Amino acid sequence: MIKPDPALVLPASLGRVHFVGIGGSGMSGIARMMHARGMVVSGSDRSESAAVTALRDLGIDVQIGHDARHVGDADTLVVTGALWLDNPEYQEALRRGLPVLHRANALAWLVRDERLIAVAGAHGKSTTTAMLVTALRALDRDPSFVNGAVIQAAGTSAAWGEGELFVVEADESDGSFLMYDTAIGIVTNIDTDHLDHYGSADALADAFVDFAAGVREFVVLSADDAGTVRVRERLDGAVRVLTFGEASGADVRLVAVSDEGPVAYTVQVGDVRYDGALGVPGRHNALNAAGVVAMLVGLGIEPAAAVGALDGFSGTQRRFESHGLADGVRLYDDYAHHPTEVAAALQTARSVAGSGRVIAIHQPHLYSRTQAMAAEFAAVYERDADHTVVLDVHGAREDPIPGVTGALVVDRFADASKVDYRPEWTEAAERIAEIARPGDIVMTLSCGDVYRIIPLVREALDHRAAGAVRP
């Protein structure tokens, strides 16, 4: 695993840039931004994807598979933290003595002269970033942005704007959110995760304190989350802080939420209340919206205009994203990969399921997280889903840990009738077709590649429909 280097002195020019893993959500956005500035960009990825197709449509040369020859005449290599050290393109760059930048270093180079808004936190970063970008565009502020997910209203995850602000989703998983010269920050929440990098919960908390203390203008913090409250207590008076949430005393206080279908909400700023409506479901999105309103108010925008700029917000890809119907069953995908995120995603599904059931397909992400949180995942799925089908672990950047498979989650269920372990995807899809009824919601959950099972589920359901077999 390659980690970002905070001490790396970035050159004035990167020359020709080759991205290894260019189809990733963060990598593709940075590549698109560099290409738009006239830089020569190329890349490779392990498989075809919508992101790869979109990059090719821009004229970027993307190869499938990894081969030393793909490096070509590149001057700089950009890599993800998930890269294996024996990757032939990485090894070729080392052999030639080329500069190798972690994705976070490349993003730091991209935003080095910008008035930067960094969106940080354990959960909700991509959606909050998307909300902020959508609102700023509606307010004619036209920001530049790099997000970890495609923003539906913008049709892309990254773009240059004409305004002075540059909005990024700032990743805490490897400490890279501390590398940016942040003018304005927001911390949505803090949850215990990524201890493979930090070593302890205290070190993780210290990193968020450093992030908040390092902003040049102001920071927005949740008034509800215990972790962010502790961060605020550790800041000195030199940092301007705005708060949001349901807690009394929050600068932007969420006072009402209707989450049956698309969210309607009311926030209070001072003594005045403002009503807003989003185009997406989920109570957590009302909290995200309150955080964005606090950010906009901090920028000098009137509260009424800030709330109005979020009206109809249409979300991001891979965040409760609809994939249509198959034999009357509603198919959704969500990026949730931590128990807290899974709970929010399933509760959102429940809010729109009506009389239908919620059936989850869980792909555990990372061996270390699965080992540490198997019981928490099981408890959430057993409580919030009617049935769960568990796949095997998507290891991403990690080597396998002996004995850690999807069965570890399944074995933690108290009621074994509510869960199936199906590591083989075709069998998992067929099991879904056995149990799903018209009106049910079937939702895939993981930041891995679990969304790729949806066509198999659709095929199994269509085959069921053709045979007129009902569960």
Number of C-alpha atoms within 10 A of each C-alpha: 12 17 19 19 14 15 8 10 9 14 9 7 10 18 14 15 24 28 30 28 28 28 26 18 17 22 25 23 26 26 27 23 20 20 18 14 9 8 16 19 23 25 29 23 18 13 12 14 12 9 19 23 14 15 23 15 10 11 13 18 16 23 20 15 13 19 15 13 10 22 23 12 11 20 19 21 26 23 27 22 16 14 18 16 11 9 13 16 23 22 14 19 19 13 9 9 11 14 16 20 24 21 26 29 23 22 24 18 18 13 19 14 10 15 19 24 28 27 28 27 24 19 21 22 25 27 24 27 29 31 28 27 28 24 26 20 18 16 15 10 16 20 23 22 27 31 27 24 25 23 24 15 16 15 11 19 24 25 20 16 14 11 14 12 20 24 26 28 24 28 19 21 16 17 21 20 25 20 18 23 20 27 18 24 27 29 27 27 21 22 17 13 19 18 17 11 14 18 11 14 14 11 13 21 19 15 18 23 19 15 25 29 22 19 21 17 17 23 28 25 30 31 26 18 16 12 20 25 16 14 22 21 9 14 15 9 8 10 16 17 19 21 25 30 26 19 16 13 12 20 26 28 25 24 16 14 20 15 20 16 19 21 21 23 23 18 27 20 18 12 5 9 15 17 16 21 20 23 14 22 24 26 22 19 25 26 24 23 29 29 30 28 31 30 26 20 20 19 12 10 15 12 22 16 16 26 26 18 21 24 19 16 21 19 25 26 21 20 20 24 17 14 16 11 17 19 21 16 20 22 21 22 24 22 22 26 21 23 18 15 20 22 19 19 25 26 20 22 27 21 16 17 17 14 9 18 20 24 27 26 29 25 25 30 25 22 24 18 20 25 17 12 18 23 17 17 25 20 17 18 26 20 14 20 23 17 23 25 23 27 23 21 23 21 19 18 16 15 12 15 13 7 10 18 24 26 19 21 26 25 16 16 21 12 10 12 9 17 24 20 22 19 17 11 18 15 15 22 22 19 17 23 25 15 12 23 20 15 17 21 25 27 26 28 30 23 19 18 14 21 21 12 16 20 12 17 23 23 18 23 26 17 16 18 15 10 9 10 11 14 10
